Amino acid sequence: MTHDAVLVFSKTAGAIYLLTVFLGAVLWTYWPSRRRIYDEAAQSPLNDEEDHPCR
């Protein structure tokens, strides 16, 4: 196996690995059952029950 063949294999395997990790992260983030969690997190700064200035 030549250096060029190893280089092509490692670049291809790395690209496939990174694509798989990226798609997994996208699926995790946009999965429909997680919508409630993100909606609550988006509204949490607005639901501040303490009504006084920060010290």
N, C-alpha and C positions, 0 to 999 in steps of 0.2 A: 504494500500500500504506500503510495507516494504521499509526499507532504501536501500536494494539491488536492488529492482525494480526501485526506483527513480534514483539510480546511473546508472543503465544500460540504462534507458530512456534518462537521461541527456547526457551521453557519446555518445549515438547513435544520438540524435538530434544535439549535437554539431559537431560531425563528418560530418553529412549531411550538416549542415550550412556552415562549413568551406570548404567543397568540392564544394558547390554551389558558394561561393564567389570566390574561386580559379578558377573555370571554367569560371565564369563571367569575371574575370580579364584577363584570357588567351584569351577569345573570343574578348574582347575589344582591347587588344594589337595586336592580329594577324588578325583582321578584314581587308579584302582586301581594303576597302576604306580609311583606315588609313595609308596605305603604303607610300603615297606621303608625309604625314606629317613627318614620321620617316626618310624617305630618305632626306628630306630637313634638318632636325635636324642633321643628320649624316654628311652632307656636310657643315653645317654652319661654323665650325671652319676653314675649308679650303677656304672659300670664304671671307676671311678677306681683305677688300679693303684698309685698312691702312697699309702701308708698312714701318713702323718704329718700333724701339724697344720699349718695355714697359717701363714706368717710375715708 
